[in-house]
């Protein structure tokens, strides 16, 4: 991935991983011609982006449900349950 990134403040973290997992991650990073740090950053950014889009969609749909739908009844029920369901 050869894209320009804005200069943003970063912070180092300590991450403990099983050795065999780290070994596999290093091979994946090499295959993708990137670093483990860049690989993890990209993956974590993708997770955050998905979570943000999920939360935005959830809030949007809650807003729609709170507003309600116009069913053409102007809020008045003009039928009885028995009329809708034959027994």
C-alpha positions in Angstrom: 0.0 0.0 0.0 1.8 3.0 -1.2 -0.3 5.9 0.0 0.6 9.3 1.5 -0.4 9.7 5.1 -0.8 12.9 7.1 1.7 13.5 9.8 -0.2 12.5 12.9 1.0 12.1 16.4 1.7 8.5 17.2 2.3 6.6 20.5 4.2 3.4 21.0 2.6 0.5 22.8 3.8 -2.8 24.1 2.0 -5.7 22.6 2.4 -9.3 23.8 1.7 -11.9 21.2 2.4 -15.6 21.1 5.7 -16.2 19.3 4.2 -18.4 16.6 1.6 -15.8 15.8 4.2 -13.0 15.7 6.3 -15.2 13.3 3.3 -15.6 11.0 2.5 -11.8 11.1 6.1 -11.0 10.2 5.8 -13.3 7.1 2.6 -11.6 6.1 4.1 -8.2 6.5 7.1 -9.3 4.3 4.8 -10.7 1.7 2.9 -7.4 1.6 6.1 -5.4 1.5 5.3 -3.5 4.7 6.2 -3.5 8.4 4.4 -5.3 11.2 3.6 -1.9 12.7 2.0 -0.7 9.4 0.2 -4.0 9.0 -1.3 -3.7 12.5 -2.1 0.0 12.1 -4.0 -0.6 8.9 -5.9 -3.6 10.4 -6.8 -1.6 13.5 -7.9 1.4 11.4 -10.1 -0.9 9.4 -11.8 -2.2 12.5 -12.4 1.3 13.9 -13.8 2.4 10.5 -16.2 -0.6 10.5 -17.3 0.1 14.1 -17.9 3.8 13.2 -20.0 3.0 10.2 -22.0 0.4 12.1 -22.6 3.0 14.9 -23.7 5.6 12.3 -26.0 3.2 10.6 -27.5 2.2 14.0 -28.1 5.8 15.0 -29.6 6.6 11.6 -32.1 3.7 11.8 -33.0 4.5 15.4 -33.8 8.1 14.3 -36.0 6.7 11.5 -37.9 4.4 13.9 -38.4 7.2 16.4 -39.8 9.4 13.7 -42.2 6.7 12.6 -43.7 5.9 9.3 -46.7 7.5 7.6 -49.1 4.7 7.0 -51.8 7.0 5.6 -54.0 6.6 8.7 -53.2 9.9 10.3 -52.7 8.0 13.6 -56.2 6.7 13.7 -57.1 3.0 13.9 -60.2 2.4 11.7 -60.3 -1.4 11.9 -60.8 -4.1 14.5 -58.4 -7.0 15.1 -61.2 -9.4 14.3 -61.5 -7.7 10.9 -57.9 -8.4 10.1 -57.7 -12.0 11.3 -60.4 -14.5 10.5 -60.8 -17.2 13.1 
